[in-house]
Amino acid sequence: MTAPALLTEIHALALAVAQDGARMAREMREAGVAIADRKSSVADIVTEADRAVETAIRDAIAVARPQDGFLGEESDAAGSASGLTWVVDPIDGTVNYAYGLPSWAVSVAVVEGDPQPETWTGLAGVVVNPMTGETWEAWFGGGARVNGRTLQIAKEVDLPRTLVGTGFGYRAERRLVQGQVVARLLGVVRDIRRAGAASLDICSVAAQRLDAYYETGLHPWDLAGGTVIAREAGAHVSGLRGNGAGEAFYLACNPVIAGPLEEALLAAGAEPLAEQDR
């Protein structure tokens, strides 16, 4: 199979399973939310829908591409015999989902190489928000779109006019540190937004609804789908100090302000998350 044919195949499958998962999640939300568990803190919840949607997506992928690996939020990882791994967040923004807020999504990505965000190559990404009716999608070298409309970052922006999105960890001690960075950063950018779903925030950079998004502590499934879309739209995606984007630090932004924003973040006290804190 040629590379273009492979990209077409995995993109089509990612689109199908993400849209099916989004419909399932919305139907379960309308029927009533059942909290299944809590993980790292009282704020870190899992719903029955998280588990059911991931199982449905995983089963569909296993039938279509049994040699591929799988890395999801709610189930054990599976190694890859093909070199490709599916990275799935069944509901990104679970707290929003539980509270009835519209900022949540199903995120599906296909990556090549070791399933580590700093080193993998994103081949396809789909993020679906069924509450807004938006499907964001991209494949490597094929550009990015939302509901069929091409996304391309072109707007020039300087740091004082930069609208920045961010997120906070579940543990109180991490949120306190992140809040201190935000407080310092507020004086040098236009404003800060916090929507509660990393995949959608990253897609918002691709659509120029945000000029930048940063966060520490993101898991691979939080960032995988959105990153393919943002990069294909022309966004700069990285960590700090020349490192790759990943759990330690994640930054997606308009390339024009990548350097000044990183300097401002470091000056505000932003630091990569230490290994023992991940």
Secondary structure, 3 states (H helix, E strand, C coil): CCHHHHHHHHHHHHHHHHHHHHHHHHHHHHHCCCEEEECCCCCCEEEHHHHHHHHHHHHHHHHHCCCCEEEECCCCCECCCCCEEEEEEEEECHHHHHHCCCCCEEEEEEEECCCCCCCCEEEEEEEEECCCCEEEEEECCCCEEECCEEECCCCCCCHHHCEEEECCCCCHHHHHHHHHHHHHHCCCCCEEECCCCHHHHHHHHHCCCCCEEEECCCCHHHHHHHHHHHHHCCCEEECCCCCCCCCCCEEEECHHHHHHHHHHHHHCCCCCCCHHHC
